[in-house]
Amino acid sequence: MEQVNDDTLAGARKVIAVHINYPSRAAQRGRTPAQPSYFLKPSSSLSLTGTAVERPSGCELLGYEGEIAIIIGKAARRVGVEDAWGHVAAVTASNDLGVYDLRYADKGSNLRSKGGDGFTPVGPALIPADAVDPASLRIRTWHNGDLVQDDTTKDLLFPFARLVADLSQLLTLEEGDIILTGTPAGASVAVPGDVLEVEVSTADGALSTGRLTTAVKEGTTAFAEFGAQPKADDLQREEAYGSREAAGLPAVSSEAAASVLTPELKAKLESVCTATLSSQLRKRGLNNVSIDGLTATRPDRKVVGLARTLRYVPNREDLFKTHGGGFNAQKRAIDSVNEGEVLVMEARGEKGTGTIGDILALRAQVRGAAAIITDGGVRDFSAVAAMELPTYYSNPHPAVLGRRHIPWDTDITVACGGTTVQPGDIIVADSDGILVIPPALAEEVANDSIAQEREEVFIAEMVEQGHSVDGLYPLNAEWRKKYEEWEAMGSRQTQ
């Protein structure tokens, strides 16, 4: 096969890149575009296999994205989808490199972040377009020898012919122009000393570009003061690495746990019944804070933890194709729940399919989740019920979620079992039921619940001694005075 060489690079008058095109990437980003969108990279960003790329001086986040590059072979202007592939000469491997440290200064253009010299390596070999089915290609990326991206073009949001036809409606695609067709999930960050490799092949492996190899080195020339300076924050780190966890950042809910659900508060909430907590919440005007109608696999367990949330929407076949597969919202939620957290799922009370099964429930248990709560069904019920992890559910059901649900988004406000749950709410559950406690009220409610249960111990003793509940439950003034004397006596006896 023909090799990508300097003439190939010289023939590229335009380099056009697509933002999101793989369902796995859309799921990771949490957004699925209805139409393709694009940005330009300068032809000076092109480089050959074996060429080193600089991480600019002062930058932290050099992102890599393995992609399939389309090489235009015949000018295309206002072509239809059915004719578009005939204007493509070849495909090859590419790496859409960029520095997230400069995204803030781009205002959407990606010029500073993605336009650097050497930021678009392509090659090493060209696979003739007429020798392949564009819907049967495989893209793989290795980072220091570890396979980090592996996907196919079978279920692209926007097939290659559509990209060519769409772009040609507005501008002329010229011979030699290059279109970068999007990256699957798994893109991340490289540092100086790392080696990146990308390979494109047919699904059967019969044709391959070979591995496009790029080494990363540290830039030594600082940015001049008259231009934008590199600037990284946690949002860009999360975007560059693909998740907060991958970036080494604490989960948002873990930060909330440190400041709200302290070990002392957790112990207080564990010491009282949900019935008592419910009455204290009711005194504060909160009557709609119970998750109702669910059954527990471990009703003997007391659960106290911070809520993480997952929302399912009704299944629509076209949307399930883009949101149901790959590292979807369900898997992201399970794979990011932290120790002591409660994953609350909104399933709209739909009982006709499962929302969690044994493998994902086991993953949540291994990660230390305190419980799973769903107002939908549970698959693999016997296995889930046998786990240490408490699961609250509507019913067992054998069907997979795609029958009725699409896993849509995570860590947002949801509705579950008739009440509203927000990420960071405190969930308390026991054999009486499940409560959602606003974090701001938790300390006060816990203290008053402890006091209430202490009163109820006294009341129970008095009833056991034969006293009528009239005036005793609740305490009137006379009985309250007796209670205070009883409480003082008990305090002296423990000193």
N, C-alpha and C positions, 0 to 999 in steps of 0.2 A: 504493500500500500504506500501511497505517497506520504511523505513526511511534511509536517509543518516546518517551514523555514522562514528566513527573513523576507522572501518574496511574498509569502502568505501574509505576514504582518504588514508589509508595505501596501498590500492590496486592500486592506481594511480601512475604508474611509470613515466608517461609523462602527461603533461598538454599542449595542443596545442591550440593556439588561432588564429582565422581568422581575418584579418584586416578589410575589408569592405565586407558586404554581403547583407545588406538591401538597396533597392532603395532609401528609405528616407534618409538614412545615406550618400549614394553616392551623392545624390542631395545636401545635406548640406555641404559635403566636397568639392563638385565641381569636383569630379573625379570618374569615373566608371571603375574598373579594368576589363580587358578582361579575366583574369585567377585569381583564388584565390591565396592569399599569406598568409603566416603564421609566427608566432613567438612562441617560447617556454616560458612557465612559470614554475618555479620550483615547485615540489610537496609540498615543504615546505610553499608555498603561500596559500595552501588550508586551509579552516576553515569551521566550522559548523554554522548553523543559531544560532543567539543569541550571537555570539562572537563579541566583540568589535574590531575595527581596529584602529591602530594608524595613524594619519597624522604625518609623521616624523617631528621632531623638525626642525624648520627653513623653512619648506615647506609651500607654499601658496595654491597650486593647486592640491588637491586630487580629481581626476576625477572618476566618477562612470559610469558604462555601464551595464545595465541589459542585460543578455544573456541567451539563451537556451544552456544547456550543454548536450552533448551526452556522455554516458558511454559505452565503448566498452565491449561486453560480450564474444566475440570469436575472437581469433587472426586473423588478416587480413593482407595478403601480396599478392599484385598484384591481387586484386579482381576487377571485373567489376562493373559498376554502378548498373546493374540489380541485383547483388547479395549483394551489400554493406550493405543495411539496415538489412540484416539477421545477420550481425556481431555486431549489436548494441543491448545492453541489455535494456537500459532505457534512459530516458531524465529527466532532472531536471532543476531547476533554478540556475543561477550563477550571480555573479557580478564581472566584470573584472575591478578591482580597479587599480589605478596607479597615480603617482605624475608627473605632467608635468614639475615640477621644475628640474627634472633630465634627461629629454629627450635629452638635448644637449650632455650629456656624454655617451649616449648609442650607437651611431653610427649605429642605426638600430636594435640593438638586443632587446631593451625594457627590458633588465635584471634589470637595476637600477630602471627604472621608474615603471615597472609592477611586479617585482619579490619579493616585500617585504612580510614579514610574514603576513598572514591574508589577502593578497590582492586578493584572489580568494575564497570567500565564496560560498558554493554550498548547495542545499537542499531546503526545509527540507525533502520532500518525493520524491521517484523515481516513475515515470510513466513508466510502461513496454512498450518497443518499439513495441511489437507485438499487443498492444492494441490501437495504434494511427496511424493516417495518418500523416506522417512527414510534409506534405504540408498544414496541417490544425491545426497548433498550434498557440497559442496566447501568447505574451510576454508583461508583464506590469511591470512598475517600479514606485514606489512612493518615493518622497523625502519629508520627514516630513509630510506625509499624503496626499500630493498633487500628483495626477497622472501626471507623466511627460513623460512616454514612453508607447505607446500602439500600437502594430503592430502585424502582423501575418506572417506566413511563406509561404503564398500563392505565392508570387512573388519574392522569394529570387533570388539573382544573381546566387548563387551556392547552389542548394538543398543539403540537408544533405547527401544523398547517394553519390552525386558527391564528397563531401569533403572526405568521408571515402575512396572511390575508389582512388581519386587523391593522398591522403597521402600514401596509401598502395603501390603505384607504386615505392616509394623510400625507405620506412621504414616499419617495421612491427609494426602494431598497436596491442598492447597486451591487454589481459583481464584487465579491470580496468582503462585503459587509458581514459582521459577526453579530449573532443574537445569542446572548446568554439566557438560558431557558428556565432558570430558577433552581433552587437548592432544596433537597429534602431535609428532614429533621436530622440533627446531629452536628450541625455546624457549630464551631466553637472558637476558641482563642489560641493562637500560637505565640511563642516567645522566642527570642533569639536562641539559636542552637537547635530549634526544632526542624523536622523535615516533614513536608506535606506531600502526599501523593494522591492523584486522582486518575481513575481509569473509567472509560466508557466501553461497553461491549454489547454485543447482541445477547439476548436472553440465554441462548444456548452456548455462548462463549466462543462461537466459531470465528467471529471477527472482533478485534479489540484495537483500541488506540495505543495500548501499552500504557505504562504509568507516567503521568505528567508529574515531574519531581521539582519541588521548590524548597530551597533551604531558606531559613529566616535568619537574618543577621541584624545586629543593632546599628541604627543610624547614629552618626557622631556629630552631625551639624544641627545646631539648635535652630528653632524657628526664630525669624527676625521679629522684633517687637512691634513692627508696623502691621502685622497680620494676626489672624486668630491663633491663639495659643491652645495647646492640648489641654483638655479638661475632662476628667472622668468622674462619674458619680455612680452610686449603687444602681440607679435605673439603667444606665448604659452597661454596667457590668452584667446585670441580669439579662439584658438584651443580647449582649455579645456571647455569653456562655450558654444562653438558652433557658436558664432557670436560676432562681436565687440559690438553690442548693448547689448546682454545678459551679456557681461563681463563689462559693464559700461564704455566702451571706446568710444570716439567721432568717428563718421564716418570720413573716410579719406577726403571726399569731404567737410565736415563741417570745418575741419582744413584749407582746401584750401580757403573756403569762408572767414574765419577770416582774412587771409593774402592777398587775391586777391580781392574778390568781397566785398569791404567795403560798408557800407551804403552810403557813399559819392559817390563812383563810381557807385553804383546801381542807385542812384538818377540821376546822369548825363546820364546814358544810357537810363533811362526811359524818359528823357526829349527830346530825339531826335528820329527821324524816322529811321526805318531800311534802307530806301532809302539813307539817308545821311550817315549812317554807312557803307553801301555797297560801296558808292563812295570813302570813306576814305580807306576802305580795298583795293579797287581796286588800289588806288594810291600807295599802298604798295606792289603791285604785287599779291594780294590774290583775285583771280577771282572765285575760287571754294569753297566758304564758305556759300552757301545758300542751305537749305533743300527745294527741289522743289517738286511741284506736289501735295501738300497736301491741305486739306480744314480744316478750323477751326470751332469748335462748338461755340466758343465765339470770333468772329473776332473783337469785340469791345474792347477786353482786350489787354493791353500791358504786355508782359511777359519778365522778366529778371531773370535769375537764372543760377546756375551751373549745368552742365550735369551730370547725372548718366546714365549708359547704360545697355542695355539688348540685347542679341543676340539670335535670333531664327535660327536654321538650318533646312534644308529640312527634312520632316518627313521620318523616316525609322522605320518600326514597331518594330524591336527588340530593337532599341535604345530608342524609346518612352516608352517602358516598364520600362527602367531603369532611364530615365530622365524626363519623362512626369508627373509622379505621385508624390504624397507626397508633401513635402516642396520644390518644384522644383525651378528652376532659376527664373521663372516668379514671383512666390510668394515671393521668397527672395528679388527680386528687389522691388516689391511693398511694402513689409513689412519693408524695410530699407531706403526707400526714405525719406529725411528729409525736414523740412520746407523750402520753397523757392527753392527747387531743381527741375530740369526738368528731367523726365525720358524719354530717347530717345531709341526707339526700332528699331533694325535692323530686318526687315521682308522680305528683298530682293525684295521689291515692289510687293510681292505676294498678290493678291487681293481676292483669293479664300477661305479665312477663316478669322475668327476674331483673333486679338491678344490681345484685352482687352475687358472686359465686365463690366456690371454695378457694380458688387460686388467689383472687384479689383479696378476699377476706384474710387469707393466710399472710399475704404481703403486708396488710395493715397491722396484723398481730405482730409480725416480726419487727415492724417499725415502732412498735410500742403504743399503738393507738389505744385509747381507753374504751372506745365502743364505736359501733356503726349503727346509725339510725336511718331507716328508710321507710317512707310511707308507701312503698311498692313491695314487690315480691322478692323472694330469695331463691336462687337456684342452688343445686347441690346441697339441699337443706340438711340432710343427715350429717354431712361433713362440717358444714358451718355451725350447726347446733352443738357439735362435739368439741368445738374450739373453746379455749379459755376466754377468748375475746367475746364480750357480750354483744349480741346483735339484736336490734329491735326492728320488727318487720310487720307487714300486713298479712302475708300468707306465703307459703311455699309455692313456687311455680317453675316448671321445667324449661320454659322458653327463654331464649337469649334476649337481651335488651332491644335488639334491632327490630323485634316484632312490634313494639309499641313506643319505644323511646329512642331519642338521640342524646348522648351525653354532650352537653352544650358549653357550660362554663363553670368556673370554680371560684370560691372565695368571694361570693356576692351574696346579697340578701335573698333568702329563699323562703318558701312556704312549705312546712312539713307537718302533717298531722293536725292541720287546722290552726297553726300559729306561725308567726314570722320569726325567723332565725337569722341573725347576722354573724359574720365571722367575728370571733372574739367574745360572743356571748358565753356565759357560763352555763353549762348543761349539768343538771343534777338528776340522777335517775335511781330509783330503787323499786321494790316490788309494788309500790303504790302508783308509780307512773314516772313521767319525764317532765321536768320543768326547765324553762329557759329564763335565766336571771340576768337582767341588765348589769353589766360589770360595775357601773357607778353605784348601784344599790347593794351590791353583794355583801360588803362588810357589815353594813347596818342590818340587813335582813338576817345574816348569820348570827350576829350578836343577839338580836331580839328573839330569834328562834331558839337559841340556847336558853335564854331566860324563860321563854314560854314553856319549853319542855321541862324545865326545872319546876315550874309551877304545877305542871301536869303530874309530875311524880308525887308532889304533895297531895294533890287532889285525889289521885288514885289511892294513896295510903288512907286518906280520910274516908273514901267510899268503901274501901275494904274493911274499915273499922265499923261500918254500919251507918255512916252519915248520909243524909239525903243530898242529892245534887242541887237542890234548890238553894240558891245563894252561894253555893260552893263552886259550881261550874256554869258560868265563869265566876271568879271570886268577887263577892261584894266587899264592902268596906270592913265588915267584921271579920270575915274569913281572910281578907288580905292581911290584916293585922296579925292573925294567927300564923299565916304563911311566913311573914317576915320574922316572927319569933322562931318558927321552925327552921328557917334558913339560917338565922344567926346562930342557933344551937348547933346546926350541922357544921357551920364554919368553925366554931370554937372546937368541936370535936376533932376536926382535921388538922388543927394547928399543933 
